[in-house]
């Protein structure tokens, strides 16, 4: 399989938050599989244990976070360079009695063999924080 084209990556990137926010899990999965049918490896965030496999890297996050978090790629922050995509993502959620936005820098490297490497950078919420901290206690139990 050749690495994804610019247009394929742009379509994937545009659909990523749209399908997540719509709660369309099957379409979100299909969107990924079109450009990354191989093995997915993710450091989420960098410095935590690597997640390997689409289910662990992507579906576990969907099941835990999708009902509570909405995404928005910050306008002007989507970069597609050859086989890599990067963006600044707004993560909208309700915690501690108010609406909040957490920012994450995310990079995606799509390989010719269909593999994908994801690296994210963000401040991990403390486990004591209401709602979002409780989710992260499940997601990253070792990072309290």
GINOR-V603085 format. One record per run of one state. SS is the DSSP state (A for helix, B for strand, O for the rest). FROM is the first residue (numbers start at 1). TO is the last residue. If there is no record, write none. Layout:
BEGIN
SS;FROM;TO + SS;FROM;TO
END
This chain:
BEGIN
O;1;5 + A;6;22 + O;23;24 + A;25;35 + O;36;39 + B;40;43 + O;44;50 + B;51;52 + O;53;53 + A;54;65 + O;66;69 + B;70;73 + O;74;78 + B;79;81 + O;82;83 + B;84;95 + O;96;97 + B;98;110 + O;111;115 + B;116;121 + O;122;131 + A;132;139 + O;140;144
END
